[in-house]
Amino acid sequence: MSFQKSIEICFAKYATFSGKAGRSEYWWFFLFLILMGFALGIIDGILFADLTEKWGTGPVGLVWSLGTFIPSIAVGARRLHDTNRSGWWQLLYLTGIGIPIVLIFMVLPSRD
């Protein structure tokens, strides 16, 4: 799957937590979120330096983060379904020790 196609699918399935997402769909979308977050952080730093320094993020980055929160959780759930796991495994992100475990699940190949 291509970079652009994975972004289109993830936004088309904005809040779809059922179904499956392949590794390429998940990781291309993950890369897109990182790159956009970095670019918007620079824009916030230039346009809203005081707010960025005070809050740690600017308004543009904050709106972006809020707008992409649900699709990122949804594609994560679909990716875990593709490895025959529940999307609820993502709750381990809330613990420090669970982050590597979930990331390993995200890297594993698809299962039938």
N, C-alpha and C positions, 0 to 999 in steps of 0.2 A: 504494500500500500504506500502511496506517495505521501509526502509531507502535507500538501494542500488537501488531499482527499481525506486524510485522517482528521484534519481540523474541521472540514465541512461536516463530516459524520458526527464528530463530537458535539458540535453546536446544533446539528439537526436533531440529535438525540439528547437535547439539553438536560432533561431530567428523567431519562430512561435508565432505570437501574436493572432492568431485566435484559436477558440476552447475553451475548458474548462479544468481547473485543480482543483482537489479536495483539501480539506484542508490538508490532509496528504501529498499529493505531494508537495504543497507549503511549508508547515512548515518543512518537512524533508529536503528539499533543502535549506531552510533558515538556519536551524541548521548546515547543511554541510558547508555552506558559512561562518558562524560564526566560527566553529571549525577550518576550514582550514585557515581562516584569522588570528586566534590566533596562530596557529602552525607556519605559515609562518612569522608572526611578531616576534616570538622567534628566528627563523632561521635568519631572517634579522638582529635582534639585536645582534646575535652572530657573523655572518659573515660580516656584513656591519654596524657596530656600528656607525661609523662617519656619513655615509649617513642617517641612520635611525634617528640619533639625529638632523641632519641638515634639512631633509625633512619631518620628522614625519613618514616616511615609507621607507622601503628599496626597492631595485629593484625587489626582488622576490615577495613581497607583492603588489607592483605596477603592475607588469605584471599579477598577479593573479586577482587583482581588475579590470583591464581593460578587461581581458579575460572573466570574469564572469558578467560583467555589463549587456550585452545584454540578456543573458539567465535569469538573475534575473528580469529584466524588463518584459521579455516575459512571464515568469511564473506568475508574478504579474498580468499582463493583463489577462491571462487565468483564474487566480483565481477570479478576479473581474467579468469576464464574467460568471463564475459559480454562482455568486450571482446576476446575471442580471444587472450588472453595466458595464459601459465603462472602458476600460483600462486607459483611460485618467485621471481617478480619481487619478492615481499615481502622477500626477503633484502636488497634494496637499502636497507631501513629501517636496517640495521646500519651503513650508511655515512652520513655526514652529507649528502653530495651526492645520494644516491639518494632521499631523502625526498620532495622536490618532484616527482621523476619518477614515483614510484608514486602520489602523490596526484593527479597529472594523469591517470594511467590510471584511477583510481577515479572521476573526474568524467566521463570520456568516456561518450558514449551506447553503448547495447548494439549489438553487431554480430551478424549471423547467420552 
